[in-house]
Amino acid sequence: MPHLENMVLCRESQVSTLQSLFGERHHFSFASIFIYGHTASGKTYVTQTLLKTLELPHVFVNCVECFTLRLLLEQILNRLNRLNSSGDGHSTQITCDTFNDFVRLFKQVTKAKSLEDQTVYIVLDKAEYLRDMEANILPGFLRLQELTHRNVTVIFLSEIVWEKFRPNTGCFEPFVLYFPDYSIGNLQKILSHDHPPEYSADFYAAYINILLGVFYTVCRDLKELRHLAVLNFPKYCEPVVKGEASERDTRKLWRNIEPHLKKAMQTVYLREISSSQWEKLQKDDTDLGQLKGLSAYTHVELPYYSKFILIAAYLASYNPARTDKRFFLKHHGKIKKTNFLKKHEKISSLVTLQLLTLVGHDDQLDGPKYKCTVSLDFIRAIARTVNFDIIKYLYDFL
């Protein structure tokens, strides 16, 4: 399909495989398909584009947004119900508490004429979060076709391999499809495809080549690279717009953009400042305060809750103990002493990264004590990523 090939670049093999698996509308497809690969490898985009272009009936659900079983099951059923109603707005809301109810209600919803003679596709994005739900959910979705006796295919999209996903109790095996990372050639082709109409394709391709030369060693995330390409392109064009250089004067264009790309290297993956703020920062070379303390953080990837552990450790290290009630208690009175550091492994990883250091002896009867060793700029950068205003809780800033 030529139209599809222009929409989905550098994923010809995966598109061809999926089209073969889908087959004809009225044919029974695989009961379940497991698609995995690193972030920004095209899993979601390819699947969505293919289903929309082929006009196949499907529902797309993000398992991060639907974080409880009820939310997940109701989202699927209600979206299927809307497919039946043909957009007339008269579909009633379906409630569903258990997977047994889901099987029964799914049979009812797919009885409709618009769905009975073709394969229905349920796409579960971020499917690794299913492992945190009830034990019967994953095996149930894997064999939904058998349980409902309906022509349905469940597609799982995940960043982890099937071997780590598979339940210990065993389950129905899906068809597994791998999406490899994009090569530098793939990224060059995809990003160059986005060139603005007012500039030639060759001019934009030369810019992308420079961009990848700077960022490819530290960032291979297509979404982030696309963001960086859009953000820094006006600066690259500046000499051309001002009439100081032509589109072919690559050397002059490179000298103009190089310091700004190096500055952008400090905020790869971090949206500490908005695109508009970044553009303002580019114009004022002396205003580098917003980036202070971030360069070290770009080399550290911390889990979400570990960031809060680090923030709590910083507050405990630099605030006098007598100020705890002032900052964290709404009402005075006796409170139970709880230990928020339940998993020793998390602390160990922060120590390994030299973000915490052990103080005293590790054989103390009341447990080891740690001190946070990061700078104020560093912890402010961490806190901003979780929308926590740490300055409000620091004694030195009262």
Disulfide bonds with the S-S distance in Angstrom:
none
